[in-house]
Amino acid sequence: MKNLVRILPLLLLAALFSPSLSAQDNRREVKVMEYYVNGQDTIFIDELPPAVIHPRQTMNKRDWVKYYKRVHNFSKAYPYALMISQIINETDSTIAAENFTRRQREKFLNRKKEELLKDFDPVFRKLTLKQGLMMIRLIDRECGMTPYYILKNYLGGATASFWQGVAKLFKGNLKQPYDRYGEDKDLEELVGYWQRGEFDSLYYMIFGKPRPEILVPERYR
């Protein structure tokens, strides 16, 4: 059953590159920031959620162990989520620039899907269960679509319901959107480290060695 869950990221890849729909047409709505003009100044208005601080010194030994594991799993999962997001964006840009006919678009997406499945199958199968489930959450963060939404709209409701049932066996939920201020705030904290260029230092401080290199298919090096 655990091996079955590790296949899920591959299924999401296959779905995202299905000719039936385009990923860029199905992302969650982007909020446009309000603004007003005061003379020559443009002043933007937004409501920020309250900052939440998690002091590390309050964690007990068990919490520290969980944190160490989360940092290590993140080091494996997030680079692939970023890679997949980049591939999707590049594919969408190519489709838009080339102005494909419907048949050309289907042929292009099918070829891309075959390449991805061939390249990433041996890679994703090396991920642990925790790393695979974490990567799915982070793909949602980067692509703006829940795994359940992807599966349902690209491969059908029956497929989505089946994989939702499998995910629940391992305390996962493919319907739950990525929540950077709630359920996924711990992951978002690590994303912040990554974006500020501080994650490698965090990893070295915890494990006393550099972050492990991930396996990148030759086509994407």
Stockholm file with secondary structure:
# STOCKHOLM 1.0

chainA/1-221         MKNLVRILPLLLLAALFSPSLSAQDNRREVKVMEYYVNGQDTIFIDELPPAVIHPRQTMNKRDWVKYYKRVHNFSKAYPYALMISQIINETDSTIAAENFTRRQREKFLNRKKEELLKDFDPVFRKLTLKQGLMMIRLIDRECGMTPYYILKNYLGGATASFWQGVAKLFKGNLKQPYDRYGEDKDLEELVGYWQRGEFDSLYYMIFGKPRPEILVPERYR
#=GR chainA/1-221 SS CHHHHHHHHHHHHHHHTCTTSCGGGSSCCCCCCEEEEETTEEEEECCCCCCCCCCGGGCCHHHHHHHHHHHHHHHHHHHHHHHHHHHHHHHHHHHHHHTCCHHHHHHHHHHHHHHHHHHHHHHHTTSCHHHHHHHHHHHHHHHSCCHHHHHHHHHCHHHHHHHHHHHHHTTCCTTSCCCTTTTTHHHHHHHHHHHTTCHHHHHHHHHSSCCCCCCCCGGGC
#=GC SS_cons         CHHHHHHHHHHHHHHHTCTTSCGGGSSCCCCCCEEEEETTEEEEECCCCCCCCCCGGGCCHHHHHHHHHHHHHHHHHHHHHHHHHHHHHHHHHHHHHHTCCHHHHHHHHHHHHHHHHHHHHHHHTTSCHHHHHHHHHHHHHHHSCCHHHHHHHHHCHHHHHHHHHHHHHTTCCTTSCCCTTTTTHHHHHHHHHHHTTCHHHHHHHHHSSCCCCCCCCGGGC
//
